[in-house]
Amino acid sequence: MLYFVVVLEHSRCLEVDMLQSIWSWCLSAWIDHGVSTLPQVSCIANNVRWAHEICSGDNEERAIVTGSMNQMAYLFQMWLPLVAWQQIKAPRYTAGFATITFLNIAMVVFTSLALYLQKRKR
């Protein structure tokens, strides 16, 4: 069930980010983007919770997996604004929205891969 929540949240953000990368000056799209990114914040917590469920049998594995997830999150939070959301391209961040669209697609793919590997492990 948690898998579908994660995919649904990222699909909603994907839709709005694609709209923004094509048509970035629309005020209603900006407002919609602001509202649609709220579920994405809870998606991070759901991913970590899911990692805890998958690695519940081995505490060392759980520590390595969740620590790696946190470190990668910090890495993306550090370099993504510098590369994708450059101020000289404001207010039309077409590269930024295209990057976020790609990352949302990658998140859905990796979440599907995690579900497949979890089912195969059982």
N, CA, C and O atoms as a Tinker XYZ file with bonds, in Angstrom:
   488  protein
     1  N      0.822000   -1.200000    0.000000    73     2
     2  CA     0.000000    0.000000    0.000000    64     1     3
     3  C      0.862000    1.259000    0.000000    63     2     4     5
     4  O      0.541000    2.246000   -0.661000    81     3
     5  N      1.957000    1.207000    0.750000    73     3     6
     6  CA     2.829000    2.379000    0.832000    64     5     7
     7  C      3.444000    2.706000   -0.526000    63     6     8     9
     8  O      3.693000    3.871000   -0.836000    81     7
     9  N      3.685000    1.678000   -1.329000    73     7    10
    10  CA     4.228000    1.873000   -2.667000    64     9    11
    11  C      3.312000    2.775000   -3.498000    63    10    12    13
    12  O      3.781000    3.693000   -4.171000    81    11
    13  N      2.011000    2.510000   -3.449000    73    11    14
    14  CA     1.076000    3.285000   -4.252000    64    13    15
    15  C      0.982000    4.733000   -3.779000    63    14    16    17
    16  O      0.767000    5.634000   -4.590000    81    15
    17  N      1.141000    4.964000   -2.487000    73    15    18
    18  CA     1.142000    6.333000   -1.963000    64    17    19
    19  C      2.343000    7.101000   -2.501000    63    18    20    21
    20  O      2.214000    8.248000   -2.929000    81    19
    21  N      3.507000    6.464000   -2.478000    73    19    22
    22  CA     4.729000    7.112000   -2.964000    64    21    23
    23  C      4.620000    7.420000   -4.455000    63    22    24    25
    24  O      4.948000    8.525000   -4.886000    81    23
    25  N      4.164000    6.455000   -5.235000    73    23    26
    26  CA     4.048000    6.657000   -6.685000    64    25    27
    27  C      2.996000    7.717000   -7.003000    63    26    28    29
    28  O      3.201000    8.533000   -7.901000    81    27
    29  N      1.888000    7.719000   -6.289000    73    27    30
    30  CA     0.854000    8.722000   -6.513000    64    29    31
    31  C      1.364000   10.131000   -6.205000    63    30    32    33
    32  O      1.093000   11.070000   -6.953000    81    31
    33  N      2.095000   10.274000   -5.115000    73    31    34
    34  CA     2.638000   11.587000   -4.767000    64    33    35
    35  C      3.605000   12.088000   -5.823000    63    34    36    37
    36  O      3.558000   13.254000   -6.213000    81    35
    37  N      4.478000   11.213000   -6.283000    73    35    38
    38  CA     5.446000   11.632000   -7.300000    64    37    39
    39  C      4.792000   11.845000   -8.657000    63    38    40    41
    40  O      5.240000   12.697000   -9.424000    81    39
    41  N      3.764000   11.104000   -8.965000    73    39    42
    42  CA     3.061000   11.313000  -10.232000    64    41    43
    43  C      2.389000   12.676000  -10.259000    63    42    44    45
    44  O      2.387000   13.348000  -11.290000    81    43
    45  N      1.826000   13.081000   -9.148000    73    43    46
    46  CA     1.185000   14.406000   -9.067000    64    45    47
    47  C      2.233000   15.504000   -9.245000    63    46    48    49
    48  O      2.007000   16.460000   -9.987000    81    47
    49  N      3.349000   15.378000   -8.587000    73    47    50
    50  CA     4.416000   16.371000   -8.733000    64    49    51
    51  C      4.995000   16.350000  -10.143000    63    50    52    53
    52  O      5.374000   17.393000  -10.675000    81    51
    53  N      5.065000   15.176000  -10.744000    73    51    54
    54  CA     5.576000   15.043000  -12.102000    64    53    55
    55  C      4.706000   15.795000  -13.093000    63    54    56    57
    56  O      5.209000   16.473000  -13.989000    81    55
    57  N      3.406000   15.673000  -12.927000    73    55    58
    58  CA     2.471000   16.359000  -13.818000    64    57    59
    59  C      2.668000   17.878000  -13.764000    63    58    60    61
    60  O      2.735000   18.536000  -14.803000    81    59
    61  N      2.757000   18.418000  -12.580000    73    59    62
    62  CA     2.885000   19.867000  -12.432000    64    61    63
    63  C      4.262000   20.340000  -12.892000    63    62    64    65
    64  O      4.371000   21.400000  -13.509000    81    63
    65  N      5.312000   19.575000  -12.604000    73    63    66
    66  CA     6.655000   19.971000  -13.042000    64    65    67
    67  C      6.784000   19.961000  -14.554000    63    66    68    69
    68  O      7.464000   20.817000  -15.119000    81    67
    69  N      6.146000   19.009000  -15.218000    73    67    70
    70  CA     6.165000   19.003000  -16.683000    64    69    71
    71  C      5.440000   20.222000  -17.234000    63    70    72    73
    72  O      5.893000   20.833000  -18.203000    81    71
    73  N      4.328000   20.572000  -16.626000    73    71    74
    74  CA     3.599000   21.770000  -17.039000    64    73    75
    75  C      4.451000   23.016000  -16.848000    63    74    76    77
    76  O      4.483000   23.892000  -17.712000    81    75
    77  N      5.136000   23.091000  -15.724000    73    75    78
    78  CA     5.967000   24.252000  -15.441000    64    77    79
    79  C      7.170000   24.340000  -16.384000    63    78    80    81
    80  O      7.573000   25.440000  -16.761000    81    79
    81  N      7.744000   23.211000  -16.765000    73    79    82
    82  CA     8.904000   23.270000  -17.656000    64    81    83
    83  C      8.514000   23.748000  -19.047000    63    82    84    85
    84  O      9.338000   24.325000  -19.757000    81    83
    85  N      7.274000   23.516000  -19.443000    73    83    86
    86  CA     6.812000   23.956000  -20.754000    64    85    87
    87  C      6.227000   25.357000  -20.695000    63    86    88    89
    88  O      6.460000   26.174000  -21.587000    81    87
    89  N      5.469000   25.633000  -19.645000    73    87    90
    90  CA     4.691000   26.873000  -19.575000    64    89    91
    91  C      4.938000   27.510000  -18.218000    63    90    92    93
    92  O      4.068000   27.472000  -17.348000    81    91
    93  N      6.112000   28.092000  -18.026000    73    91    94
    94  CA     6.559000   28.474000  -16.690000    64    93    95
    95  C      6.054000   29.822000  -16.201000    63    94    96    97
    96  O      6.353000   30.193000  -15.066000    81    95
    97  N      5.324000   30.555000  -16.977000    73    95    98
    98  CA     4.905000   31.879000  -16.533000    64    97    99
    99  C      3.480000   31.903000  -15.999000    63    98   100   101
   100  O      3.007000   32.958000  -15.577000    81    99
   101  N      2.802000   30.805000  -16.006000    73    99   102
   102  CA     1.400000   30.752000  -15.593000    64   101   103
   103  C      1.301000   30.808000  -14.064000    63   102   104   105
   104  O      1.855000   29.953000  -13.373000    81   103
   105  N      0.601000   31.808000  -13.544000    73   103   106
   106  CA     0.481000   31.979000  -12.096000    64   105   107
   107  C     -0.273000   30.823000  -11.450000    63   106   108   109
   108  O      0.111000   30.359000  -10.376000    81   107
   109  N     -1.328000   30.357000  -12.084000    73   107   110
   110  CA    -2.076000   29.245000  -11.494000    64   109   111
   111  C     -1.226000   27.980000  -11.429000    63   110   112   113
   112  O     -1.380000   27.173000  -10.512000    81   111
   113  N     -0.329000   27.804000  -12.402000    73   111   114
   114  CA     0.566000   26.648000  -12.363000    64   113   115
   115  C      1.570000   26.793000  -11.221000    63   114   116   117
   116  O      1.928000   25.803000  -10.583000    81   115
   117  N      2.026000   28.016000  -10.960000    73   115   118
   118  CA     2.936000   28.238000   -9.833000    64   117   119
   119  C      2.245000   27.902000   -8.520000    63   118   120   121
   120  O      2.838000   27.264000   -7.650000    81   119
   121  N      1.000000   28.325000   -8.373000    73   119   122
   122  CA     0.256000   28.032000   -7.148000    64   121   123
   123  C      0.022000   26.531000   -7.041000    63   122   124   125
   124  O      0.179000   25.948000   -5.968000    81   123
   125  N     -0.350000   25.911000   -8.149000    73   123   126
   126  CA    -0.566000   24.469000   -8.160000    64   125   127
   127  C      0.721000   23.727000   -7.821000    63   126   128   129
   128  O      0.685000   22.708000   -7.132000    81   127
   129  N      1.845000   24.224000   -8.296000    73   127   130
   130  CA     3.128000   23.601000   -7.984000    64   129   131
   131  C      3.425000   23.706000   -6.500000    63   130   132   133
   132  O      3.920000   22.754000   -5.897000    81   131
   133  N      3.130000   24.855000   -5.907000    73   131   134
   134  CA     3.355000   25.013000   -4.476000    64   133   135
   135  C      2.510000   24.067000   -3.651000    63   134   136   137
   136  O      2.976000   23.526000   -2.648000    81   135
   137  N      1.277000   23.866000   -4.065000    73   135   138
   138  CA     0.389000   22.954000   -3.349000    64   137   139
   139  C      0.798000   21.505000   -3.590000    63   138   140   141
   140  O      0.717000   20.674000   -2.687000    81   139
   141  N      1.237000   21.208000   -4.805000    73   139   142
   142  CA     1.553000   19.810000   -5.124000    64   141   143
   143  C      2.860000   19.346000   -4.507000    63   142   144   145
   144  O      3.065000   18.140000   -4.372000    81   143
   145  N      3.750000   20.248000   -4.127000    73   143   146
   146  CA     4.996000   19.809000   -3.514000    64   145   147
   147  C      4.832000   19.481000   -2.040000    63   146   148   149
   148  O      5.730000   18.888000   -1.441000    81   147
   149  N      3.709000   19.851000   -1.444000    73   147   150
   150  CA     3.486000   19.494000   -0.047000    64   149   151
   151  C      3.449000   17.981000    0.163000    63   150   152   153
   152  O      4.072000   17.501000    1.110000    81   151
   153  N      2.752000   17.206000   -0.672000    73   151   154
   154  CA     2.799000   15.746000   -0.475000    64   153   155
   155  C      4.189000   15.158000   -0.696000    63   154   156   157
   156  O      4.505000   14.102000   -0.149000    81   155
   157  N      5.017000   15.823000   -1.486000    73   155   158
   158  CA     6.346000   15.297000   -1.758000    64   157   159
   159  C      7.207000   15.310000   -0.503000    63   158   160   161
   160  O      8.110000   14.485000   -0.365000    81   159
   161  N      6.941000   16.229000    0.406000    73   159   162
   162  CA     7.673000   16.258000    1.664000    64   161   163
   163  C      7.360000   15.007000    2.476000    63   162   164   165
   164  O      8.257000   14.411000    3.072000    81   163
   165  N      6.098000   14.609000    2.502000    73   163   166
   166  CA     5.740000   13.390000    3.227000    64   165   167
   167  C      6.242000   12.153000    2.509000    63   166   168   169
   168  O      6.398000   11.100000    3.128000    81   167
   169  N      6.495000   12.261000    1.222000    73   167   170
   170  CA     6.991000   11.121000    0.453000    64   169   171
   171  C      8.379000   10.708000    0.935000    63   170   172   173
   172  O      8.697000    9.519000    0.950000    81   171
   173  N      9.193000   11.655000    1.321000    73   171   174
   174  CA    10.530000   11.344000    1.829000    64   173   175
   175  C     10.417000   10.517000    3.102000    63   174   176   177
   176  O     11.133000    9.532000    3.282000    81   175
   177  N      9.513000   10.928000    3.980000    73   175   178
   178  CA     9.308000   10.170000    5.220000    64   177   179
   179  C      8.758000    8.778000    4.923000    63   178   180   181
   180  O      9.128000    7.810000    5.588000    81   179
   181  N      7.889000    8.672000    3.941000    73   179   182
   182  CA     7.362000    7.358000    3.569000    64   181   183
   183  C      8.457000    6.453000    3.012000    63   182   184   185
   184  O      8.462000    5.251000    3.275000    81   183
   185  N      9.383000    7.025000    2.246000    73   183   186
   186  CA    10.489000    6.219000    1.712000    64   185   187
   187  C     11.368000    5.675000    2.835000    63   186   188   189
   188  O     11.771000    4.512000    2.807000    81   187
   189  N     11.663000    6.522000    3.827000    73   187   190
   190  CA    12.491000    6.079000    4.946000    64   189   191
   191  C     11.742000    5.026000    5.767000    63   190   192   193
   192  O     12.333000    4.045000    6.218000    81   191
   193  N     10.442000    5.237000    5.956000    73   191   194
   194  CA     9.640000    4.253000    6.683000    64   193   195
   195  C      9.621000    2.912000    5.954000    63   194   196   197
   196  O      9.713000    1.851000    6.572000    81   195
   197  N      9.503000    2.978000    4.657000    73   195   198
   198  CA     9.506000    1.756000    3.866000    64   197   199
   199  C     10.864000    1.054000    3.971000    63   198   200   201
   200  O     10.923000   -0.174000    4.046000    81   199
   201  N     11.947000    1.824000    3.975000    73   199   202
   202  CA    13.279000    1.231000    4.135000    64   201   203
   203  C     13.398000    0.544000    5.496000    63   202   204   205
   204  O     14.013000   -0.516000    5.603000    81   203
   205  N     12.816000    1.139000    6.528000    73   203   206
   206  CA    12.828000    0.499000    7.844000    64   205   207
   207  C     12.049000   -0.816000    7.827000    63   206   208   209
   208  O     12.457000   -1.788000    8.463000    81   207
   209  N     10.933000   -0.848000    7.105000    73   207   210
   210  CA    10.146000   -2.085000    7.014000    64   209   211
   211  C     10.902000   -3.170000    6.254000    63   210   212   213
   212  O     10.893000   -4.334000    6.652000    81   211
   213  N     11.556000   -2.783000    5.156000    73   211   214
   214  CA    12.275000   -3.764000    4.348000    64   213   215
   215  C     13.469000   -4.327000    5.118000    63   214   216   217
   216  O     13.745000   -5.525000    5.045000    81   215
   217  N     14.171000   -3.477000    5.848000    73   215   218
   218  CA    15.387000   -3.888000    6.557000    64   217   219
   219  C     15.130000   -4.222000    8.023000    63   218   220   221
   220  O     16.049000   -4.147000    8.838000    81   219
   221  N     13.919000   -4.583000    8.369000    73   219   222
   222  CA    13.578000   -4.783000    9.783000    64   221   223
   223  C     14.303000   -5.971000   10.409000    63   222   224   225
   224  O     14.443000   -6.031000   11.631000    81   223
   225  N     14.756000   -6.897000    9.607000    73   223   226
   226  CA    15.406000   -8.079000   10.159000    64   225   227
   227  C     16.851000   -7.880000   10.555000    63   226   228   229
   228  O     17.374000   -8.657000   11.354000    81   227
   229  N     17.511000   -6.874000   10.031000    73   227   230
   230  CA    18.944000   -6.679000   10.275000    64   229   231
   231  C     19.201000   -5.220000   10.612000    63   230   232   233
   232  O     19.028000   -4.340000    9.768000    81   231
   233  N     19.613000   -4.965000   11.845000    73   231   234
   234  CA    19.819000   -3.580000   12.283000    64   233   235
   235  C     20.993000   -2.909000   11.577000    63   234   236   237
   236  O     20.937000   -1.712000   11.297000    81   235
   237  N     22.044000   -3.652000   11.289000    73   235   238
   238  CA    23.196000   -3.059000   10.600000    64   237   239
   239  C     22.828000   -2.664000    9.173000    63   238   240   241
   240  O     23.215000   -1.597000    8.696000    81   239
   241  N     22.083000   -3.527000    8.502000    73   239   242
   242  CA    21.637000   -3.208000    7.147000    64   241   243
   243  C     20.733000   -1.976000    7.165000    63   242   244   245
   244  O     20.842000   -1.109000    6.297000    81   243
   245  N     19.851000   -1.901000    8.142000    73   243   246
   246  CA    18.947000   -0.756000    8.260000    64   245   247
   247  C     19.731000    0.538000    8.485000    63   246   248   249
   248  O     19.404000    1.572000    7.903000    81   247
   249  N     20.756000    0.484000    9.323000    73   247   250
   250  CA    21.562000    1.681000    9.583000    64   249   251
   251  C     22.298000    2.136000    8.329000    63   250   252   253
   252  O     22.367000    3.333000    8.049000    81   251
   253  N     22.844000    1.194000    7.578000    73   251   254
   254  CA    23.572000    1.551000    6.358000    64   253   255
   255  C     22.622000    2.111000    5.307000    63   254   256   257
   256  O     22.934000    3.108000    4.656000    81   255
   257  N     21.466000    1.476000    5.137000    73   255   258
   258  CA    20.518000    1.913000    4.109000    64   257   259
   259  C     19.947000    3.290000    4.436000    63   258   260   261
   260  O     19.950000    4.174000    3.579000    81   259
   261  N     19.463000    3.486000    5.648000    73   259   262
   262  CA    18.862000    4.787000    5.983000    64   261   263
   263  C     19.919000    5.885000    6.060000    63   262   264   265
   264  O     19.642000    7.035000    5.720000    81   263
   265  N     21.122000    5.544000    6.503000    73   263   266
   266  CA    22.205000    6.528000    6.505000    64   265   267
   267  C     22.583000    6.952000    5.094000    63   266   268   269
   268  O     22.843000    8.129000    4.842000    81   267
   269  N     22.615000    5.993000    4.174000    73   267   270
   270  CA    22.900000    6.311000    2.773000    64   269   271
   271  C     21.791000    7.154000    2.163000    63   270   272   273
   272  O     22.050000    8.070000    1.382000    81   271
   273  N     20.543000    6.836000    2.529000    73   271   274
   274  CA    19.418000    7.631000    2.017000    64   273   275
   275  C     19.510000    9.079000    2.494000    63   274   276   277
   276  O     19.305000   10.010000    1.715000    81   275
   277  N     19.817000    9.260000    3.763000    73   275   278
   278  CA    19.945000   10.626000    4.291000    64   277   279
   279  C     21.098000   11.370000    3.628000    63   278   280   281
   280  O     20.971000   12.545000    3.283000    81   279
   281  N     22.223000   10.682000    3.453000    73   279   282
   282  CA    23.385000   11.335000    2.845000    64   281   283
   283  C     23.103000   11.746000    1.400000    63   282   284   285
   284  O     23.492000   12.835000    0.978000    81   283
   285  N     22.431000   10.885000    0.643000    73   283   286
   286  CA    22.082000   11.239000   -0.736000    64   285   287
   287  C     21.080000   12.397000   -0.764000    63   286   288   289
   288  O     21.149000   13.255000   -1.644000    81   287
   289  N     20.165000   12.422000    0.179000    73   287   290
   290  CA    19.213000   13.539000    0.243000    64   289   291
   291  C     19.945000   14.845000    0.509000    63   290   292   293
   292  O     19.644000   15.862000   -0.117000    81   291
   293  N     20.901000   14.830000    1.430000    73   291   294
   294  CA    21.674000   16.043000    1.699000    64   293   295
   295  C     22.485000   16.470000    0.482000    63   294   296   297
   296  O     22.604000   17.662000    0.199000    81   295
   297  N     23.041000   15.503000   -0.237000    73   295   298
   298  CA    23.820000   15.804000   -1.431000    64   297   299
   299  C     22.956000   16.485000   -2.487000    63   298   300   301
   300  O     23.359000   17.493000   -3.068000    81   299
   301  N     21.762000   15.931000   -2.738000    73   299   302
   302  CA    20.868000   16.533000   -3.730000    64   301   303
   303  C     20.393000   17.910000   -3.283000    63   302   304   305
   304  O     20.284000   18.821000   -4.104000    81   303
   305  N     20.112000   18.071000   -2.004000    73   303   306
   306  CA    19.664000   19.374000   -1.507000    64   305   307
   307  C     20.769000   20.416000   -1.611000    63   306   308   309
   308  O     20.490000   21.614000   -1.653000    81   307
   309  N     22.009000   19.971000   -1.652000    73   307   310
   310  CA    23.119000   20.912000   -1.743000    64   309   311
   311  C     23.396000   21.330000   -3.189000    63   310   312   313
   312  O     23.526000   22.522000   -3.465000    81   311
   313  N     23.488000   20.375000   -4.111000    73   311   314
   314  CA    23.918000   20.740000   -5.468000    64   313   315
   315  C     22.781000   21.081000   -6.406000    63   314   316   317
   316  O     23.003000   21.816000   -7.369000    81   315
   317  N     21.581000   20.590000   -6.179000    73   315   318
   318  CA    20.486000   20.830000   -7.118000    64   317   319
   319  C     20.144000   22.317000   -7.268000    63   318   320   321
   320  O     19.972000   22.776000   -8.397000    81   319
   321  N     20.040000   23.084000   -6.185000    73   319   322
   322  CA    19.767000   24.517000   -6.377000    64   321   323
   323  C     20.873000   25.248000   -7.134000    63   322   324   325
   324  O     20.596000   26.185000   -7.883000    81   323
   325  N     22.109000   24.829000   -6.946000    73   323   326
   326  CA    23.222000   25.488000   -7.634000    64   325   327
   327  C     23.229000   25.217000   -9.125000    63   326   328   329
   328  O     23.632000   26.073000   -9.912000    81   327
   329  N     22.784000   24.029000   -9.521000    73   327   330
   330  CA    22.830000   23.635000  -10.921000    64   329   331
   331  C     21.528000   23.951000  -11.647000    63   330   332   333
   332  O     21.550000   24.538000  -12.729000    81   331
   333  N     20.406000   23.570000  -11.068000    73   331   334
   334  CA    19.140000   23.638000  -11.789000    64   333   335
   335  C     18.381000   24.949000  -11.582000    63   334   336   337
   336  O     17.716000   25.423000  -12.503000    81   335
   337  N     18.470000   25.536000  -10.405000    73   335   338
   338  CA    17.648000   26.715000  -10.089000    64   337   339
   339  C     18.525000   27.971000  -10.019000    63   338   340   341
   340  O     18.530000   28.671000   -9.007000    81   339
   341  N     19.253000   28.247000  -11.079000    73   339   342
   342  CA    20.134000   29.410000  -11.087000    64   341   343
   343  C     19.311000   30.695000  -11.168000    63   342   344   345
   344  O     18.343000   30.775000  -11.924000    81   343
   345  N     19.699000   31.687000  -10.392000    73   343   346
   346  CA    18.930000   32.930000  -10.304000    64   345   347
   347  C     18.948000   33.727000  -11.597000    63   346   348   349
   348  O     18.031000   34.509000  -11.846000    81   347
   349  N     19.954000   33.551000  -12.415000    73   347   350
   350  CA    20.007000   34.313000  -13.661000    64   349   351
   351  C     18.938000   33.858000  -14.644000    63   350   352   353
   352  O     18.658000   34.556000  -15.619000    81   351
   353  N     18.341000   32.702000  -14.401000    73   351   354
   354  CA    17.301000   32.193000  -15.291000    64   353   355
   355  C     15.894000   32.455000  -14.758000    63   354   356   357
   356  O     14.914000   31.979000  -15.331000    81   355
   357  N     15.795000   33.202000  -13.676000    73   355   358
   358  CA    14.478000   33.494000  -13.093000    64   357   359
   359  C     13.704000   34.414000  -14.020000    63   358   360   361
   360  O     14.330000   35.194000  -14.738000    81   359
   361  N     12.412000   34.369000  -14.046000    73   359   362
   362  CA    11.478000   33.493000  -13.335000    64   361   363
   363  C     11.153000   32.225000  -14.106000    63   362   364   365
   364  O     10.331000   31.430000  -13.649000    81   363
   365  N     11.777000   32.009000  -15.269000    73   363   366
   366  CA    11.474000   30.809000  -16.065000    64   365   367
   367  C     12.568000   29.772000  -15.865000    63   366   368   369
   368  O     13.564000   29.752000  -16.588000    81   367
   369  N     12.373000   28.933000  -14.899000    73   367   370
   370  CA    13.351000   27.910000  -14.567000    64   369   371
   371  C     13.083000   26.643000  -15.383000    63   370   372   373
   372  O     12.773000   25.592000  -14.823000    81   371
   373  N     13.203000   26.749000  -16.692000    73   371   374
   374  CA    12.885000   25.583000  -17.526000    64   373   375
   375  C     13.846000   24.424000  -17.253000    63   374   376   377
   376  O     13.421000   23.269000  -17.227000    81   375
   377  N     15.118000   24.710000  -17.051000    73   375   378
   378  CA    16.070000   23.633000  -16.749000    64   377   379
   379  C     15.783000   23.027000  -15.388000    63   378   380   381
   380  O     15.923000   21.818000  -15.201000    81   379
   381  N     15.387000   23.850000  -14.446000    73   379   382
   382  CA    15.075000   23.349000  -13.104000    64   381   383
   383  C     13.876000   22.429000  -13.104000    63   382   384   385
   384  O     13.902000   21.362000  -12.490000    81   383
   385  N     12.819000   22.841000  -13.797000    73   383   386
   386  CA    11.624000   22.003000  -13.834000    64   385   387
   387  C     11.860000   20.729000  -14.637000    63   386   388   389
   388  O     11.311000   19.677000  -14.308000    81   387
   389  N     12.668000   20.815000  -15.681000    73   387   390
   390  CA    13.002000   19.607000  -16.447000    64   389   391
   391  C     13.816000   18.635000  -15.589000    63   390   392   393
   392  O     13.616000   17.423000  -15.658000    81   391
   393  N     14.730000   19.171000  -14.784000    73   391   394
   394  CA    15.523000   18.323000  -13.891000    64   393   395
   395  C     14.645000   17.650000  -12.852000    63   394   396   397
   396  O     14.791000   16.457000  -12.589000    81   395
   397  N     13.738000   18.408000  -12.264000    73   395   398
   398  CA    12.837000   17.850000  -11.259000    64   397   399
   399  C     11.907000   16.814000  -11.891000    63   398   400   401
   400  O     11.578000   15.811000  -11.259000    81   399
   401  N     11.484000   17.051000  -13.129000    73   399   402
   402  CA    10.661000   16.064000  -13.828000    64   401   403
   403  C     11.419000   14.759000  -13.984000    63   402   404   405
   404  O     10.877000   13.686000  -13.718000    81   403
   405  N     12.673000   14.843000  -14.416000    73   403   406
   406  CA    13.499000   13.644000  -14.550000    64   405   407
   407  C     13.680000   12.940000  -13.207000    63   406   408   409
   408  O     13.591000   11.715000  -13.135000    81   407
   409  N     13.933000   13.703000  -12.145000    73   407   410
   410  CA    14.138000   13.092000  -10.833000    64   409   411
   411  C     12.864000   12.425000  -10.310000    63   410   412   413
   412  O     12.938000   11.392000   -9.645000    81   411
   413  N     11.705000   13.001000  -10.602000    73   411   414
   414  CA    10.446000   12.364000  -10.198000    64   413   415
   415  C     10.229000   11.052000  -10.957000    63   414   416   417
   416  O      9.771000   10.065000  -10.381000    81   415
   417  N     10.558000   11.047000  -12.243000    73   415   418
   418  CA    10.462000    9.799000  -13.017000    64   417   419
   419  C     11.427000    8.760000  -12.450000    63   418   420   421
   420  O     11.071000    7.593000  -12.289000    81   419
   421  N     12.644000    9.193000  -12.150000    73   419   422
   422  CA    13.628000    8.270000  -11.573000    64   421   423
   423  C     13.149000    7.736000  -10.226000    63   422   424   425
   424  O     13.374000    6.568000   -9.908000    81   423
   425  N     12.493000    8.581000   -9.436000    73   423   426
   426  CA    11.992000    8.141000   -8.133000    64   425   427
   427  C     10.919000    7.066000   -8.285000    63   426   428   429
   428  O     10.902000    6.092000   -7.533000    81   427
   429  N     10.034000    7.241000   -9.246000    73   427   430
   430  CA     8.998000    6.231000   -9.487000    64   429   431
   431  C      9.638000    4.920000   -9.961000    63   430   432   433
   432  O      9.223000    3.841000   -9.541000    81   431
   433  N     10.639000    5.012000  -10.827000    73   431   434
   434  CA    11.321000    3.815000  -11.319000    64   433   435
   435  C     12.041000    3.101000  -10.181000    63   434   436   437
   436  O     11.931000    1.882000  -10.048000    81   435
   437  N     12.777000    3.850000   -9.358000    73   435   438
   438  CA    13.506000    3.230000   -8.248000    64   437   439
   439  C     12.559000    2.670000   -7.181000    63   438   440   441
   440  O     12.860000    1.655000   -6.552000    81   439
   441  N     11.427000    3.327000   -6.982000    73   439   442
   442  CA    10.441000    2.800000   -6.042000    64   441   443
   443  C      9.861000    1.488000   -6.570000    63   442   444   445
   444  O      9.652000    0.547000   -5.806000    81   443
   445  N      9.603000    1.429000   -7.868000    73   443   446
   446  CA     9.122000    0.186000   -8.472000    64   445   447
   447  C     10.175000   -0.911000   -8.368000    63   446   448   449
   448  O      9.849000   -2.067000   -8.101000    81   447
   449  N     11.426000   -0.551000   -8.575000    73   447   450
   450  CA    12.517000   -1.513000   -8.441000    64   449   451
   451  C     12.617000   -2.023000   -7.003000    63   450   452   453
   452  O     12.822000   -3.216000   -6.777000    81   451
   453  N     12.473000   -1.124000   -6.038000    73   451   454
   454  CA    12.521000   -1.536000   -4.628000    64   453   455
   455  C     11.375000   -2.483000   -4.293000    63   454   456   457
   456  O     11.563000   -3.451000   -3.557000    81   455
   457  N     10.195000   -2.209000   -4.829000    73   455   458
   458  CA     9.059000   -3.100000   -4.593000    64   457   459
   459  C      9.321000   -4.477000   -5.213000    63   458   460   461
   460  O      9.043000   -5.500000   -4.588000    81   459
   461  N      9.847000   -4.504000   -6.420000    73   459   462
   462  CA    10.158000   -5.773000   -7.078000    64   461   463
   463  C     11.189000   -6.570000   -6.277000    63   462   464   465
   464  O     11.026000   -7.772000   -6.065000    81   463
   465  N     12.256000   -5.889000   -5.833000    73   463   466
   466  CA    13.293000   -6.584000   -5.077000    64   465   467
   467  C     12.786000   -7.052000   -3.715000    63   466   468   469
   468  O     13.196000   -8.102000   -3.219000    81   467
   469  N     11.887000   -6.262000   -3.115000    73   467   470
   470  CA    11.322000   -6.672000   -1.828000    64   469   471
   471  C     10.466000   -7.926000   -1.987000    63   470   472   473
   472  O     10.538000   -8.837000   -1.163000    81   471
   473  N      9.655000   -7.972000   -3.046000    73   471   474
   474  CA     8.811000   -9.144000   -3.274000    64   473   475
   475  C      9.648000  -10.369000   -3.647000    63   474   476   477
   476  O      9.304000  -11.493000   -3.281000    81   475
   477  N     10.728000  -10.154000   -4.362000    73   475   478
   478  CA    11.601000  -11.266000   -4.743000    64   477   479
   479  C     12.342000  -11.834000   -3.535000    63   478   480   481
   480  O     12.622000  -13.031000   -3.471000    81   479
   481  N     12.658000  -10.951000   -2.569000    73   479   482
   482  CA    13.380000  -11.379000   -1.371000    64   481   483
   483  C     12.511000  -12.274000   -0.497000    63   482   484   485
   484  O     13.026000  -13.174000    0.166000    81   483
   485  N     11.212000  -12.043000   -0.487000    73   483   486
   486  CA    10.291000  -12.848000    0.349000    64   485   487
   487  C     10.081000  -14.174000   -0.202000    63   486   488
   488  O      9.340000  -14.972000    0.374000    81   487
